[in-house]
Amino acid sequence: MGNLTRLEVLEMVGDRLSGKIPEGIGNAHELTSIKLSKNYLSGRIPKKVLNLDKLEVFDVSKNRLSGEIPKHKANIPASSFLYNPGICGTPLPPCKHL
């Protein structure tokens, strides 16, 4: 994924993907849209991915992601993160730190 620097759209919805979101996606500086919903992705969202300069659409709803949503520049609606059991932070409710 890290070598696809000119990739503009990444859409893999309902493809039964599992594992973590590759950090290398953050090297694709031309990405405007990332749709990875309805899969089995787990772990945290890499910070680099949400801070791509041209990113307009990001949807990871209906996965198994966890942790705090990284701070980001894009205006991403809460619906893009829904149905992930352990995810929290803006635009969702804040994380409860112990």
C-alpha positions in Angstrom: 0.0 0.0 0.0 2.8 2.4 0.8 4.0 2.4 -2.9 0.6 3.5 -4.3 1.5 7.2 -3.9 -0.8 8.3 -6.8 -3.9 6.5 -5.7 -6.9 8.8 -5.4 -9.7 6.5 -4.3 -9.6 3.5 -2.1 -12.9 1.6 -1.9 -13.0 -1.8 -0.3 -16.5 -2.0 1.2 -17.7 -5.4 2.4 -14.7 -7.3 1.2 -14.2 -9.3 4.4 -10.8 -7.5 5.1 -9.3 -8.3 8.5 -6.3 -7.1 10.5 -5.2 -3.5 10.9 -5.5 -0.6 8.6 -2.0 -0.4 6.9 -0.1 2.7 8.0 1.3 2.8 4.4 -2.0 4.2 3.2 -0.8 7.5 4.7 1.8 7.6 2.0 -0.8 7.9 -0.7 -0.8 11.7 -0.7 -3.3 12.0 -3.6 -6.1 10.1 -1.8 -9.4 12.0 -1.6 -11.6 9.1 -0.6 -11.1 6.0 1.7 -14.0 3.7 2.1 -13.3 0.6 4.2 -16.7 0.0 5.8 -18.4 -3.4 6.4 -15.2 -5.4 7.0 -13.5 -7.0 10.0 -10.7 -4.4 10.5 -9.4 -4.1 14.0 -6.9 -2.0 16.0 -6.4 1.8 15.8 -6.8 4.2 12.9 -3.3 5.3 11.9 -2.8 9.1 12.5 -1.1 9.5 9.1 -4.2 8.3 7.3 -6.6 10.8 8.7 -4.2 13.7 8.0 -3.8 13.3 4.3 -4.1 16.8 2.8 -6.6 15.9 0.1 -8.8 13.5 2.1 -12.5 14.4 1.8 -14.3 11.1 2.4 -13.3 8.6 5.1 -15.6 5.7 6.1 -14.6 2.9 8.4 -18.1 2.2 9.8 -19.1 -1.4 10.7 -15.6 -2.8 11.6 -13.9 -3.8 14.8 -11.8 -0.7 15.3 -10.8 0.5 18.8 -9.0 3.4 20.4 -9.3 7.1 20.1 -9.9 8.6 16.7 -6.8 10.6 15.7 -7.1 14.4 15.4 -7.8 15.3 11.8 -8.3 18.2 9.5 -11.0 16.7 7.3 -14.7 17.3 8.1 -15.6 13.6 8.7 -19.1 12.9 10.1 -19.7 10.6 13.0 -21.5 8.1 10.7 -18.2 7.3 9.2 -17.0 5.7 12.5 -20.2 4.1 13.8 -20.5 0.4 14.7 -17.0 0.0 15.9 -17.2 -1.4 19.4 -14.2 0.4 21.0 -13.7 3.6 19.1 -14.2 7.0 20.7 -13.2 10.7 20.3 -14.3 13.5 18.0 -16.7 13.4 16.2 -18.0 10.5 18.5 -18.3 10.8 22.3 -15.0 11.4 24.2 -12.9 8.5 25.4 -13.2 7.6 29.1 -9.7 7.5 30.4 -9.2 5.6 33.7 
